[in-house]
Amino acid sequence: MTTGEPQGQWYLLDSTGQPTGPYTTFALGAMLRTGQLPPTAPANLAGSSEWKPVAEWPQLRPTVPWASGDGARSQTQFVIGAILGVVCAGLVATIVVLVLTRGGSSGPPAPVAATHEPVAPSAASSQQAAPEPKTRGEQILGLDTMSKALAFAKPEMADTYNEIDPGTALFAEWAMKRMKLADVRVTRDETTPALVMKDPEQQRGKRLCYGGGILEIHVGRVAGSKINEGILLTRGGELIKFLAAGSLGSLVQNSPARICGVATGKFDYSNSAGGTGHAIKVVGMFELPQNQ
C-alpha cells in the first residue's frame, strides 16, 4: 500500500455485475486474507475507467498473501495448493475409516469367504408350472348373482330323457351354494308348465312358483354334489321335476309343498307303470320358514 493513498477508493462487482463500494485498501486486504474475496475478482480504482483482477493492481499486491511474483503464476500456485490440501484431507479421511473398520485389531485380516459360481437353473425348473384351468363348476361358483349364473349355464341347457342335462346340473350346483329364495320368488309367474312344454327353448330361464303335492323326493347327486330332487304334481295336474336348493324341512312323499324356481326345459322319464312321464325341470327352493 502506498503512503498517502486515500482509503475508501476501490469498487468491486456483485453477482449481477453491478459495482459495489467504495472499499478501503485495508478492507480489500482483509477480505483477500480471509478468502472472502478471490484474487481474480475484478476491481476498479476510483477515478480510473479500468477493471482488472485485484492481484494485478500494484496498489493491492502487498495485501495478497501469495502476490510476490507474477500474478498469473502466483494464482496458479494458490489453486494447486488448494487442490493438494483437498487431496491430503481425503487421504486422511480414508485412513481413519480403514482404522475404524478394522476395529483397531492388529491381527491378520479376516479371511475372504469363498465364492462359488451360481449354477444356472435347468430349463425344467425355470419354467413355472401353468395354473390348472378352472372347471365349469368352479367358474360358475365365482359368479355373485343368479342372472350371471343363469347366463353362464343356459347355453348348455337342453331337454332330456331320464337324466339331467349339463346346463341344468351346472345351474343347480350354483343354486346349492348361492341361491336365495328371494332370487326365484315372484309375485307373478314369468312362465307356466304348459308354456315350457310347448316351447322349452323360449321359456328357459323364466321363473315361476307352483304348489301341489310331492310324488317322490330323495337326495340325489348333481356334478358330484348332493341335491334334493323329486317330482311335484301341481294342483292343475302338471308335473315338475325339481332340483331344490336350501332346506326341505320336514317335506316327504305326499307332503303339500310350494316351490319357486327357474324353468330349464322338458324332462321325460320312465314311470312305474311302464310308460313315459312328461315334466318340466325347475331349479329352485321350497317356500319354507327355513329358506326365508
C-alpha positions as CSV (number, residue, x, y, z in Angstrom):
1,M,0.0,0.0,0.0
2,T,1.4,3.4,-0.9
3,T,1.6,6.1,1.7
4,G,-0.8,8.9,1.4
5,E,-3.1,6.7,-0.6
6,P,-6.7,7.6,0.1
7,Q,-8.7,4.9,2.0
8,G,-12.1,4.0,0.5
9,Q,-11.4,4.3,-3.2
10,W,-12.0,0.7,-4.5
11,Y,-15.1,-0.7,-6.2
12,L,-16.0,-4.3,-6.8
13,L,-18.7,-6.1,-8.9
14,D,-21.5,-8.0,-7.3
15,S,-23.1,-11.3,-8.6
16,T,-25.3,-9.3,-11.0
17,G,-22.3,-7.3,-12.4
18,Q,-23.2,-4.1,-10.6
19,P,-20.5,-2.0,-9.0
20,T,-20.4,-2.0,-5.2
21,G,-18.3,0.1,-2.8
22,P,-16.3,2.1,-2.1
23,Y,-13.9,-0.1,-0.1
24,T,-10.6,0.9,1.6
25,T,-7.4,-0.8,0.6
26,F,-7.3,-2.2,4.2
27,A,-10.8,-3.7,3.8
28,L,-9.9,-5.4,0.5
29,G,-6.7,-6.8,2.1
30,A,-8.7,-8.2,4.9
31,M,-11.2,-9.9,2.5
32,L,-8.4,-11.4,0.5
33,R,-6.6,-12.8,3.5
34,T,-9.8,-14.4,4.9
35,G,-10.8,-15.8,1.5
36,Q,-14.0,-13.7,1.2
37,L,-12.5,-12.1,-2.0
38,P,-10.7,-14.2,-4.6
39,P,-7.6,-12.6,-6.1
40,T,-9.2,-12.8,-9.6
41,A,-12.2,-10.6,-8.6
42,P,-12.4,-7.6,-10.8
43,A,-11.7,-4.3,-9.1
44,N,-11.7,-0.6,-10.1
45,L,-9.7,2.2,-8.6
46,A,-11.8,5.4,-8.1
47,G,-11.0,7.8,-11.0
48,S,-10.0,5.0,-13.3
49,S,-12.1,3.5,-16.1
50,E,-10.2,0.2,-16.0
51,W,-11.5,-3.0,-14.3
52,K,-9.0,-5.8,-13.7
53,P,-8.3,-8.6,-11.2
54,V,-7.4,-7.5,-7.6
55,A,-4.0,-9.2,-7.9
56,E,-3.0,-7.2,-10.9
57,W,-3.4,-3.8,-9.2
58,P,0.1,-2.7,-7.9
59,Q,-1.6,-0.8,-5.1
60,L,-3.2,-4.0,-3.8
61,R,-0.5,-6.6,-4.4
62,P,1.1,-6.2,-1.0
63,T,-2.2,-7.3,0.5
64,V,-2.4,-10.6,-1.5
65,P,-0.6,-13.3,0.5
66,W,0.9,-15.0,-2.5
67,A,1.4,-12.0,-4.7
68,S,5.2,-11.9,-4.6
69,G,5.8,-12.7,-8.2
70,D,3.9,-12.7,-11.5
71,G,0.1,-12.6,-10.9
72,A,-0.9,-15.5,-13.1
73,R,1.9,-17.7,-11.8
74,S,1.1,-16.9,-8.2
75,Q,-2.6,-17.6,-8.8
76,T,-1.8,-21.0,-10.2
77,Q,0.3,-21.8,-7.2
78,F,-2.6,-20.9,-5.0
79,V,-5.0,-23.1,-6.9
80,I,-2.5,-26.0,-6.9
81,G,-2.1,-25.6,-3.1
82,A,-5.8,-25.7,-2.6
83,I,-6.2,-28.9,-4.6
84,L,-3.3,-30.6,-2.8
85,G,-5.0,-29.7,0.5
86,V,-8.2,-31.3,-0.5
87,V,-6.4,-34.5,-1.7
88,C,-4.5,-34.8,1.5
89,A,-7.7,-34.3,3.6
90,G,-9.3,-37.1,1.5
91,L,-6.4,-39.5,2.2
92,V,-6.5,-38.8,5.9
93,A,-10.3,-39.5,6.0
94,T,-9.7,-42.8,4.1
95,I,-7.1,-43.9,6.6
96,V,-9.3,-43.1,9.5
97,V,-12.2,-45.1,8.0
98,L,-9.9,-48.1,7.4
99,V,-8.7,-48.0,11.0
100,L,-12.2,-47.8,12.4
101,T,-13.5,-50.7,10.2
102,R,-10.6,-52.8,11.3
103,G,-11.6,-52.1,14.9
104,G,-8.1,-51.3,15.9
105,S,-7.1,-55.0,15.6
106,S,-3.5,-55.8,14.9
107,G,-4.2,-59.4,13.9
108,P,-4.3,-60.7,10.4
109,P,-7.1,-59.7,8.1
110,A,-10.3,-61.7,8.1
111,P,-10.3,-64.5,5.5
112,V,-12.3,-63.8,2.4
113,A,-15.3,-66.1,2.1
114,A,-15.0,-68.5,-0.8
115,T,-17.3,-67.7,-3.7
116,H,-19.0,-70.2,-6.0
117,E,-20.2,-69.6,-9.5
118,P,-24.0,-69.6,-9.5
119,V,-25.5,-72.7,-11.1
120,A,-27.8,-71.9,-13.9
121,P,-31.3,-73.4,-13.3
122,S,-32.3,-76.2,-15.6
123,A,-34.9,-75.4,-18.3
124,A,-37.4,-77.6,-16.4
125,S,-37.0,-75.8,-13.1
126,S,-37.0,-72.3,-14.6
127,Q,-40.4,-72.8,-16.2
128,Q,-43.2,-72.1,-13.8
129,A,-46.0,-74.6,-13.9
130,A,-49.0,-73.4,-15.7
131,P,-52.0,-72.9,-13.4
132,E,-54.7,-75.6,-13.5
133,P,-57.7,-74.4,-15.6
134,K,-60.8,-73.9,-13.6
135,T,-63.6,-76.3,-14.0
136,R,-67.0,-75.1,-15.2
137,G,-68.3,-75.7,-11.7
138,E,-65.6,-73.5,-10.2
139,Q,-66.2,-70.8,-12.7
140,I,-70.0,-70.6,-12.1
141,L,-69.5,-70.6,-8.3
142,G,-67.4,-67.4,-8.7
143,L,-70.5,-65.6,-10.1
144,D,-72.3,-63.5,-7.5
145,T,-75.7,-63.1,-9.0
146,M,-78.3,-65.5,-10.3
147,S,-78.6,-63.6,-13.6
148,K,-74.9,-64.1,-14.3
149,A,-75.0,-67.8,-13.3
150,L,-78.1,-68.4,-15.5
151,A,-76.4,-66.7,-18.5
152,F,-73.4,-68.9,-17.9
153,A,-75.3,-72.2,-17.7
154,K,-78.2,-71.5,-20.2
155,P,-76.2,-72.4,-23.4
156,E,-75.8,-75.9,-22.0
157,M,-79.4,-76.5,-21.0
158,A,-81.4,-79.0,-23.1
159,D,-84.5,-81.2,-23.0
160,T,-83.6,-84.7,-21.7
161,Y,-84.9,-88.2,-21.1
162,N,-84.2,-89.9,-17.7
163,E,-81.2,-87.6,-17.0
164,I,-80.3,-84.1,-16.0
165,D,-78.7,-82.0,-18.8
166,P,-75.2,-80.4,-18.2
167,G,-76.6,-76.8,-18.1
168,T,-79.3,-77.6,-15.5
169,A,-76.8,-79.5,-13.4
170,L,-74.3,-76.6,-13.6
171,F,-77.0,-74.1,-12.6
172,A,-78.2,-76.4,-9.7
173,E,-74.6,-76.5,-8.5
174,W,-74.6,-72.7,-8.2
175,A,-78.0,-72.8,-6.6
176,M,-76.9,-75.2,-3.8
177,K,-74.2,-72.7,-2.8
178,R,-75.6,-69.3,-3.6
179,M,-79.3,-69.2,-4.3
180,K,-81.7,-67.3,-2.1
181,L,-85.5,-67.7,-2.0
182,A,-85.7,-64.0,-3.0
183,D,-83.9,-64.8,-6.2
184,V,-86.7,-67.0,-7.5
185,R,-89.9,-66.0,-5.7
186,V,-92.1,-63.9,-7.9
187,T,-95.5,-62.3,-7.3
188,R,-96.4,-63.0,-10.9
189,D,-95.2,-66.1,-12.8
190,E,-93.0,-65.4,-15.8
191,T,-94.0,-68.7,-17.4
192,T,-96.2,-71.8,-16.8
193,P,-95.6,-75.6,-17.1
194,A,-97.8,-75.6,-20.2
195,L,-95.7,-72.9,-21.9
196,V,-92.5,-74.7,-21.1
197,M,-93.9,-78.0,-22.5
198,K,-94.9,-76.1,-25.7
199,D,-91.7,-74.2,-26.3
200,P,-88.9,-75.0,-23.8
201,E,-86.2,-73.1,-25.7
202,Q,-88.2,-69.9,-25.5
203,Q,-89.1,-70.4,-21.8
204,R,-85.8,-71.4,-20.4
205,G,-84.6,-69.2,-17.6
206,K,-88.0,-67.8,-16.7
207,R,-89.3,-68.0,-13.1
208,L,-92.5,-69.5,-11.6
209,C,-94.0,-70.5,-8.3
210,Y,-96.3,-73.6,-8.1
211,G,-97.9,-75.5,-5.3
212,G,-99.1,-79.1,-5.2
213,G,-98.2,-82.5,-3.7
214,I,-94.8,-84.3,-3.7
215,L,-95.0,-87.6,-5.6
216,E,-91.4,-88.5,-4.8
217,I,-88.4,-86.9,-3.1
218,H,-84.9,-88.0,-2.3
219,V,-81.4,-86.8,-2.0
220,G,-79.6,-87.2,-5.3
221,R,-76.3,-86.0,-6.8
222,V,-75.6,-83.4,-9.4
223,A,-72.0,-82.8,-10.6
224,G,-70.8,-84.8,-7.6
225,S,-72.7,-82.7,-5.1
226,K,-75.7,-83.7,-3.1
227,I,-79.0,-82.0,-4.1
228,N,-82.7,-82.6,-3.2
229,E,-84.6,-83.8,-6.2
230,G,-88.0,-85.3,-6.9
231,I,-91.3,-84.7,-8.7
232,L,-94.2,-82.4,-7.7
233,L,-97.7,-82.8,-9.0
234,T,-99.3,-79.3,-9.3
235,R,-102.9,-78.6,-8.5
236,G,-103.5,-78.3,-12.2
237,G,-102.1,-81.8,-12.9
238,E,-98.7,-80.7,-14.4
239,L,-95.5,-82.5,-13.3
240,I,-92.4,-80.6,-12.2
241,K,-89.1,-82.3,-11.9
242,F,-87.4,-80.2,-9.2
243,L,-83.8,-79.8,-8.1
244,A,-84.2,-78.0,-4.8
245,A,-81.5,-75.9,-3.0
246,G,-81.8,-74.9,0.6
247,S,-83.7,-76.8,3.3
248,L,-86.5,-79.4,2.8
249,G,-87.7,-79.0,6.4
250,S,-90.0,-82.0,7.1
251,L,-91.1,-82.5,3.5
252,V,-91.6,-86.1,2.4
253,Q,-93.6,-88.0,-0.2
254,N,-97.3,-86.9,-0.4
255,S,-96.5,-83.6,1.6
256,P,-98.1,-80.5,0.3
257,A,-95.5,-78.0,-0.9
258,R,-94.9,-74.9,-2.9
259,I,-91.7,-74.4,-5.0
260,C,-90.3,-71.3,-6.7
261,G,-87.6,-71.7,-9.3
262,V,-86.3,-71.3,-12.8
263,A,-87.5,-73.4,-15.6
264,T,-84.7,-75.1,-17.6
265,G,-86.5,-77.3,-20.1
266,K,-88.5,-80.5,-20.6
267,F,-87.9,-83.8,-18.7
268,D,-89.3,-87.1,-20.0
269,Y,-88.8,-90.1,-17.8
270,S,-89.8,-93.8,-17.4
271,N,-92.6,-94.1,-14.9
272,S,-93.5,-97.1,-12.7
273,A,-96.4,-98.1,-14.9
274,G,-94.0,-98.8,-17.8
275,G,-94.9,-95.7,-19.7
276,T,-93.3,-92.3,-20.1
277,G,-93.9,-89.3,-17.9
278,H,-93.6,-85.7,-19.1
279,A,-92.5,-83.0,-16.8
280,I,-90.7,-79.7,-16.8
281,K,-87.4,-79.2,-15.0
282,V,-87.2,-76.5,-12.3
283,V,-84.1,-75.4,-10.2
284,G,-85.3,-73.6,-7.1
285,M,-86.3,-73.6,-3.4
286,F,-89.3,-74.6,-1.4
287,E,-91.2,-71.9,0.4
288,L,-90.4,-72.8,3.9
289,P,-89.5,-70.8,7.0
290,Q,-86.0,-72.2,7.0
291,N,-85.4,-70.8,3.5
292,Q,-86.7,-67.3,4.2
